[in-house]
Amino acid sequence: MRRVWQLLSMIPALASARIAFACPSCPGPRLMGELVCGDHLWTNLMMTTAPFATFAALTWALSRGSRAR
């Protein structure tokens, strides 16, 4: 029951949080945009999705194995 109250007490703090804005004309966001979406976009996307695809395949294989028994 204590955990429920702890979770409920977080709602006002999260509801009052402001939206974070990035400065689009600052050099940091432009550099990151060029790094992520530059020449290696597909490599970056594959490296980002690879852990999720691996976890999904492992979960699917384990769930199929438990049904056979």
NUZA-349881 format. One record per atom (N, C-alpha, C): atom name; x, y, z. Coordinates in steps of 0.05 Angstrom, whole numbers, always signed. Example, Ala and Ser with C-alpha at 12.3 -4.5 7.8 and 13.67 -1.06 7.14 Angstrom:
residues 2
{atom = N | X = +264 | Y = -114 | Z = +156} .
{atom = CA | X = +246 | Y = -90 | Z = +156} .
{atom = C | X = +264 | Y = -66 | Z = +156} .
{atom = N | X = +257 | Y = -45 | Z = +142} .
{atom = CA | X = +273 | Y = -21 | Z = +143} .
{atom = C | X = +258 | Y = +1 | Z = +157} .
END
This chain:
residues 69
{atom = N | X = +16 | Y = -24 | Z = +0} .
{atom = CA | X = +0 | Y = +0 | Z = +0} .
{atom = C | X = +17 | Y = +25 | Z = +0} .
{atom = N | X = +40 | Y = +23 | Z = +13} .
{atom = CA | X = +58 | Y = +46 | Z = +14} .
{atom = C | X = +68 | Y = +54 | Z = -14} .
{atom = N | X = +73 | Y = +34 | Z = -31} .
{atom = CA | X = +83 | Y = +39 | Z = -58} .
{atom = C | X = +62 | Y = +54 | Z = -74} .
{atom = N | X = +37 | Y = +47 | Z = -70} .
{atom = CA | X = +15 | Y = +61 | Z = -84} .
{atom = C | X = +15 | Y = +90 | Z = -78} .
{atom = N | X = +18 | Y = +97 | Z = -52} .
{atom = CA | X = +18 | Y = +125 | Z = -44} .
{atom = C | X = +42 | Y = +139 | Z = -55} .
{atom = N | X = +65 | Y = +125 | Z = -56} .
{atom = CA | X = +89 | Y = +138 | Z = -67} .
{atom = C | X = +85 | Y = +144 | Z = -97} .
{atom = N | X = +73 | Y = +125 | Z = -111} .
{atom = CA | X = +67 | Y = +130 | Z = -139} .
{atom = C | X = +47 | Y = +152 | Z = -143} .
{atom = N | X = +26 | Y = +153 | Z = -127} .
{atom = CA | X = +6 | Y = +174 | Z = -129} .
{atom = C | X = +17 | Y = +201 | Z = -122} .
{atom = N | X = +36 | Y = +202 | Z = -104} .
{atom = CA | X = +48 | Y = +228 | Z = -96} .
{atom = C | X = +65 | Y = +239 | Z = -118} .
{atom = N | X = +73 | Y = +223 | Z = -138} .
{atom = CA | X = +90 | Y = +233 | Z = -160} .
{atom = C | X = +73 | Y = +247 | Z = -181} .
{atom = N | X = +47 | Y = +242 | Z = -182} .
{atom = CA | X = +29 | Y = +254 | Z = -203} .
{atom = C | X = +30 | Y = +284 | Z = -202} .
{atom = N | X = +27 | Y = +298 | Z = -180} .
{atom = CA | X = +28 | Y = +327 | Z = -180} .
{atom = C | X = +55 | Y = +338 | Z = -190} .
{atom = N | X = +76 | Y = +325 | Z = -182} .
{atom = CA | X = +102 | Y = +334 | Z = -191} .
{atom = C | X = +106 | Y = +331 | Z = -221} .
{atom = N | X = +96 | Y = +309 | Z = -232} .
{atom = CA | X = +98 | Y = +305 | Z = -261} .
{atom = C | X = +79 | Y = +323 | Z = -276} .
{atom = N | X = +56 | Y = +328 | Z = -265} .
{atom = CA | X = +36 | Y = +345 | Z = -278} .
{atom = C | X = +45 | Y = +374 | Z = -279} .
{atom = N | X = +61 | Y = +383 | Z = -259} .
{atom = CA | X = +70 | Y = +410 | Z = -259} .
{atom = C | X = +96 | Y = +415 | Z = -273} .
{atom = N | X = +108 | Y = +394 | Z = -284} .
{atom = CA | X = +133 | Y = +396 | Z = -299} .
{atom = C | X = +129 | Y = +412 | Z = -325} .
{atom = N | X = +148 | Y = +428 | Z = -331} .
{atom = CA | X = +146 | Y = +443 | Z = -356} .
{atom = C | X = +159 | Y = +428 | Z = -379} .
{atom = N | X = +151 | Y = +435 | Z = -403} .
{atom = CA | X = +162 | Y = +422 | Z = -427} .
{atom = C | X = +190 | Y = +433 | Z = -431} .
{atom = N | X = +208 | Y = +415 | Z = -438} .
{atom = CA | X = +235 | Y = +423 | Z = -443} .
{atom = C | X = +238 | Y = +431 | Z = -473} .
{atom = N | X = +250 | Y = +453 | Z = -478} .
{atom = CA | X = +254 | Y = +462 | Z = -505} .
{atom = C | X = +284 | Y = +463 | Z = -512} .
{atom = N | X = +290 | Y = +454 | Z = -536} .
{atom = CA | X = +318 | Y = +455 | Z = -545} .
{atom = C | X = +321 | Y = +480 | Z = -563} .
{atom = N | X = +344 | Y = +491 | Z = -562} .
{atom = CA | X = +350 | Y = +514 | Z = -578} .
{atom = C | X = +358 | Y = +504 | Z = -606} .
{atom = N | X = +340 | Y = +508 | Z = -626} .
{atom = CA | X = +347 | Y = +497 | Z = -653} .
{atom = C | X = +370 | Y = +512 | Z = -667} .
{atom = N | X = +376 | Y = +536 | Z = -659} .
{atom = CA | X = +397 | Y = +551 | Z = -672} .
{atom = C | X = +424 | Y = +548 | Z = -657} .
{atom = N | X = +424 | Y = +534 | Z = -635} .
{atom = CA | X = +449 | Y = +530 | Z = -620} .
{atom = C | X = +466 | Y = +509 | Z = -635} .
{atom = N | X = +493 | Y = +510 | Z = -632} .
{atom = CA | X = +510 | Y = +491 | Z = -647} .
{atom = C | X = +507 | Y = +462 | Z = -637} .
{atom = N | X = +500 | Y = +458 | Z = -612} .
{atom = CA | X = +498 | Y = +430 | Z = -602} .
{atom = C | X = +476 | Y = +414 | Z = -616} .
{atom = N | X = +451 | Y = +423 | Z = -617} .
{atom = CA | X = +431 | Y = +408 | Z = -631} .
{atom = C | X = +436 | Y = +404 | Z = -660} .
{atom = N | X = +448 | Y = +424 | Z = -673} .
{atom = CA | X = +454 | Y = +421 | Z = -702} .
{atom = C | X = +475 | Y = +400 | Z = -706} .
{atom = N | X = +495 | Y = +399 | Z = -689} .
{atom = CA | X = +517 | Y = +379 | Z = -691} .
{atom = C | X = +506 | Y = +351 | Z = -686} .
{atom = N | X = +488 | Y = +348 | Z = -666} .
{atom = CA | X = +477 | Y = +322 | Z = -660} .
{atom = C | X = +459 | Y = +313 | Z = -683} .
{atom = N | X = +444 | Y = +331 | Z = -695} .
{atom = CA | X = +427 | Y = +324 | Z = -718} .
{atom = C | X = +444 | Y = +315 | Z = -741} .
{atom = N | X = +466 | Y = +328 | Z = -746} .
{atom = CA | X = +484 | Y = +319 | Z = -767} .
{atom = C | X = +497 | Y = +292 | Z = -761} .
{atom = N | X = +504 | Y = +287 | Z = -736} .
{atom = CA | X = +516 | Y = +262 | Z = -729} .
{atom = C | X = +496 | Y = +239 | Z = -731} .
{atom = N | X = +472 | Y = +243 | Z = -722} .
{atom = CA | X = +452 | Y = +221 | Z = -722} .
{atom = C | X = +440 | Y = +217 | Z = -750} .
{atom = N | X = +433 | Y = +238 | Z = -763} .
{atom = CA | X = +419 | Y = +236 | Z = -789} .
{atom = C | X = +438 | Y = +240 | Z = -813} .
{atom = N | X = +464 | Y = +239 | Z = -808} .
{atom = CA | X = +483 | Y = +244 | Z = -830} .
{atom = C | X = +486 | Y = +219 | Z = -848} .
{atom = N | X = +510 | Y = +213 | Z = -855} .
{atom = CA | X = +516 | Y = +192 | Z = -874} .
{atom = C | X = +509 | Y = +164 | Z = -863} .
{atom = N | X = +509 | Y = +161 | Z = -837} .
{atom = CA | X = +505 | Y = +135 | Z = -825} .
{atom = C | X = +478 | Y = +131 | Z = -812} .
{atom = N | X = +457 | Y = +142 | Z = -824} .
{atom = CA | X = +430 | Y = +141 | Z = -813} .
{atom = C | X = +421 | Y = +112 | Z = -809} .
{atom = N | X = +424 | Y = +96 | Z = -829} .
{atom = CA | X = +413 | Y = +69 | Z = -828} .
{atom = C | X = +430 | Y = +52 | Z = -808} .
{atom = N | X = +455 | Y = +57 | Z = -806} .
{atom = CA | X = +472 | Y = +43 | Z = -787} .
{atom = C | X = +463 | Y = +50 | Z = -758} .
{atom = N | X = +458 | Y = +76 | Z = -754} .
{atom = CA | X = +449 | Y = +85 | Z = -727} .
{atom = C | X = +422 | Y = +74 | Z = -720} .
{atom = N | X = +404 | Y = +72 | Z = -740} .
{atom = CA | X = +377 | Y = +61 | Z = -735} .
{atom = C | X = +379 | Y = +31 | Z = -729} .
{atom = N | X = +396 | Y = +17 | Z = -743} .
{atom = CA | X = +399 | Y = -12 | Z = -738} .
{atom = C | X = +411 | Y = -17 | Z = -711} .
{atom = N | X = +431 | Y = -1 | Z = -703} .
{atom = CA | X = +444 | Y = -5 | Z = -677} .
{atom = C | X = +424 | Y = +2 | Z = -654} .
{atom = N | X = +406 | Y = +21 | Z = -659} .
{atom = CA | X = +386 | Y = +28 | Z = -639} .
{atom = C | X = +365 | Y = +6 | Z = -636} .
{atom = N | X = +356 | Y = -5 | Z = -658} .
{atom = CA | X = +335 | Y = -25 | Z = -657} .
{atom = C | X = +344 | Y = -54 | Z = -652} .
{atom = N | X = +370 | Y = -59 | Z = -655} .
{atom = CA | X = +380 | Y = -86 | Z = -652} .
{atom = C | X = +375 | Y = -98 | Z = -624} .
{atom = N | X = +379 | Y = -84 | Z = -602} .
{atom = CA | X = +373 | Y = -96 | Z = -576} .
{atom = C | X = +343 | Y = -103 | Z = -573} .
{atom = N | X = +325 | Y = -86 | Z = -584} .
{atom = CA | X = +297 | Y = -92 | Z = -581} .
{atom = C | X = +289 | Y = -116 | Z = -598} .
{atom = N | X = +300 | Y = -118 | Z = -622} .
{atom = CA | X = +294 | Y = -140 | Z = -640} .
{atom = C | X = +305 | Y = -166 | Z = -627} .
{atom = N | X = +329 | Y = -165 | Z = -616} .
{atom = CA | X = +340 | Y = -189 | Z = -603} .
{atom = C | X = +323 | Y = -198 | Z = -579} .
{atom = N | X = +315 | Y = -179 | Z = -563} .
{atom = CA | X = +298 | Y = -185 | Z = -540} .
{atom = C | X = +271 | Y = -197 | Z = -549} .
{atom = N | X = +260 | Y = -185 | Z = -570} .
{atom = CA | X = +234 | Y = -195 | Z = -580} .
{atom = C | X = +237 | Y = -224 | Z = -591} .
{atom = N | X = +259 | Y = -229 | Z = -605} .
{atom = CA | X = +263 | Y = -256 | Z = -616} .
{atom = C | X = +268 | Y = -276 | Z = -594} .
{atom = N | X = +283 | Y = -268 | Z = -574} .
{atom = CA | X = +288 | Y = -286 | Z = -551} .
{atom = C | X = +263 | Y = -292 | Z = -536} .
{atom = N | X = +247 | Y = -271 | Z = -531} .
{atom = CA | X = +221 | Y = -275 | Z = -518} .
{atom = C | X = +203 | Y = -293 | Z = -534} .
{atom = N | X = +201 | Y = -289 | Z = -560} .
{atom = CA | X = +185 | Y = -305 | Z = -577} .
{atom = C | X = +194 | Y = -334 | Z = -576} .
{atom = N | X = +221 | Y = -339 | Z = -578} .
{atom = CA | X = +231 | Y = -366 | Z = -578} .
{atom = C | X = +226 | Y = -380 | Z = -551} .
{atom = N | X = +229 | Y = -366 | Z = -529} .
{atom = CA | X = +224 | Y = -378 | Z = -503} .
{atom = C | X = +194 | Y = -384 | Z = -499} .
{atom = N | X = +177 | Y = -367 | Z = -510} .
{atom = CA | X = +148 | Y = -372 | Z = -507} .
{atom = C | X = +139 | Y = -395 | Z = -524} .
{atom = N | X = +151 | Y = -399 | Z = -547} .
{atom = CA | X = +145 | Y = -421 | Z = -565} .
{atom = C | X = +155 | Y = -447 | Z = -552} .
{atom = N | X = +178 | Y = -446 | Z = -539} .
{atom = CA | X = +189 | Y = -470 | Z = -526} .
{atom = C | X = +173 | Y = -479 | Z = -503} .
{atom = N | X = +161 | Y = -461 | Z = -488} .
{atom = CA | X = +145 | Y = -468 | Z = -465} .
{atom = C | X = +118 | Y = -480 | Z = -473} .
{atom = N | X = +108 | Y = -473 | Z = -496} .
{atom = CA | X = +83 | Y = -484 | Z = -506} .
{atom = C | X = +86 | Y = -514 | Z = -514} .
{atom = N | X = +109 | Y = -521 | Z = -524} .
{atom = CA | X = +113 | Y = -548 | Z = -534} .
{atom = C | X = +114 | Y = -569 | Z = -511} .
{atom = N | X = +119 | Y = -560 | Z = -488} .
{atom = CA | X = +122 | Y = -579 | Z = -465} .
{atom = C | X = +97 | Y = -583 | Z = -452} .
END
